[in-house]
Amino acid sequence: MSANGWYIVSALVENKPGVLFRVTNLFRARSFNIESITVGTTEQQDLSRMTITTNSDQRTLDQLVKQLRKLIDVVDVKVLDLDKSVYRELALIKMKAIDPTTRSEILNYANIFRGNIIDIGKETITVEITGTPDKIDAFKNLVEQYGIAQLARTGVSALPRGTEL
């Protein structure tokens, strides 16, 4: 289900004020760590999907899921099987690119990683990369040599594959 204790928890919650606070407060109160969290409306206007990634052992994860299910605004909680799910993250990475050689190398790396150049300034290039967290980490590690001026990551969004709901 997990690679090295990394889990994706998908929670369907009521789309109303305070729900995100209650969920994150549950994590804080029990000293659970959130690696990333994304929240957005679903196909049903009154529901939102929270995708939470966490790095923990199975016992801690089971406790977390049990506690989440007790929250009144939580409709459903699932731990997604990584092999039976699609999951992606988006990153915007702004790099220093003053000379033409650096620009060319960054453009080549962006193409290899199927990234999009979304901004070019006199001294910087901003690349958008979408993929698994490992793919984003690999691109980031490759271009660090040029100097990363700014980095923003969305966190993971995920759904089960196929007909599984």
C-alpha positions in Angstrom: 0.0 0.0 0.0 2.8 2.4 0.8 6.4 3.1 -0.2 8.5 3.5 2.9 5.7 4.6 5.2 4.3 7.2 2.8 0.5 7.1 2.6 -2.3 9.0 0.8 -5.4 9.5 2.8 -8.5 10.6 0.9 -11.3 12.2 3.0 -14.6 13.2 1.6 -15.9 16.1 3.8 -18.8 18.5 4.0 -18.0 21.7 2.1 -18.4 24.2 4.8 -16.4 26.6 7.0 -14.2 25.2 9.7 -13.8 21.7 8.4 -10.2 22.1 7.3 -9.4 23.6 10.7 -11.0 20.7 12.5 -9.1 18.1 10.4 -5.7 19.8 10.8 -6.3 20.4 14.4 -6.9 16.7 14.9 -3.4 16.1 13.3 -1.9 18.7 15.6 -3.5 17.5 18.8 -2.2 14.0 18.2 1.2 15.0 16.9 0.6 13.5 13.4 2.6 15.1 10.6 1.0 16.2 7.4 3.5 16.1 4.4 0.9 17.7 2.1 -2.7 18.5 2.0 -5.0 19.6 -0.9 -8.6 20.4 -0.7 -11.1 21.1 -3.4 -14.8 20.7 -4.3 -15.9 17.5 -5.9 -18.6 16.6 -8.4 -21.0 17.3 -5.6 -21.1 21.0 -4.6 -21.8 20.2 -0.9 -18.7 18.0 -0.6 -14.9 18.6 -0.8 -12.1 16.1 -1.1 -9.1 16.4 1.1 -6.0 14.5 0.0 -3.5 14.2 2.8 -0.1 12.7 2.5 1.6 11.5 5.6 4.7 9.6 6.5 4.0 7.2 9.3 3.9 3.6 10.4 0.8 1.4 9.9 -0.3 1.7 13.6 -0.2 5.5 13.6 -2.0 5.6 10.2 -4.8 3.3 11.5 -5.2 5.6 14.5 -5.4 8.7 12.3 -8.1 7.1 10.0 -10.1 6.1 13.1 -9.9 9.6 14.5 -10.8 11.2 11.2 -13.9 9.1 10.8 -15.1 10.3 14.2 -15.2 14.0 13.0 -18.8 15.0 12.3 -18.1 16.8 9.0 -16.2 13.8 7.6 -18.3 11.7 5.2 -15.8 9.0 4.2 -12.1 8.3 4.7 -9.9 5.9 2.6 -6.3 5.1 2.5 -5.5 4.8 -1.2 -3.4 1.9 -2.5 -0.6 3.6 -4.4 -0.6 0.8 -7.0 -4.3 1.3 -7.7 -4.5 5.1 -7.7 -3.5 8.0 -9.8 -1.8 10.8 -8.0 -0.1 14.0 -9.1 1.4 17.1 -7.8 2.2 20.4 -9.5 5.3 22.5 -8.8 6.4 25.9 -10.0 10.1 26.3 -10.0 11.8 29.7 -10.7 15.5 29.4 -11.5 18.2 31.8 -12.2 19.1 31.8 -15.9 21.3 34.8 -16.8 23.4 33.3 -19.6 22.2 31.6 -22.8 23.8 28.2 -22.0 22.0 28.0 -18.7 18.7 28.9 -20.3 19.2 26.3 -23.0 20.0 23.6 -20.4 17.0 24.4 -18.3 14.8 24.3 -21.4 16.2 20.9 -22.3 15.6 19.5 -18.8 12.1 20.9 -18.8 11.3 19.2 -22.2 12.7 15.9 -20.9 10.5 16.1 -17.8 7.5 17.3 -19.9 7.5 20.6 -18.1 6.1 23.9 -19.4 7.9 27.1 -19.4 5.4 29.5 -18.0 7.5 32.6 -17.5 10.9 33.9 -18.8 12.4 37.1 -17.4 15.8 38.7 -18.1 17.4 36.7 -15.3 14.9 33.9 -14.5 12.9 31.0 -16.0 9.9 29.5 -14.3 9.0 25.9 -15.1 5.7 24.1 -14.3 6.2 20.4 -13.6 3.3 18.0 -13.0 3.8 14.4 -11.8 4.5 12.2 -8.9 6.4 13.8 -6.0 9.4 11.6 -7.0 9.4 13.1 -10.5 9.2 16.7 -9.1 12.0 15.9 -6.6 14.2 14.5 -9.5 13.7 17.7 -11.6 14.3 19.9 -8.6 17.6 18.0 -7.8 18.7 18.3 -11.4 18.2 22.1 -11.7 19.4 23.1 -8.2 22.8 23.7 -9.7 21.4 26.8 -11.5 20.0 28.3 -8.3 16.4 28.0 -7.4 15.1 31.4 -6.7 11.6 30.3 -5.7 9.6 27.1 -5.4 5.9 26.4 -4.9 4.4 22.9 -4.6 0.6 22.2 -4.5 0.7 18.9 -2.6 -0.7 15.6 -3.9 -4.2 15.2 -5.5 -5.3 11.6 -5.9 -8.1 9.3 -7.0 -8.5 5.5 -7.2 -8.0 4.0 -10.7 -10.7 2.6 -12.8 -14.2 2.0 -11.5 -13.2 2.0 -7.8 -15.0 4.8 -5.9 
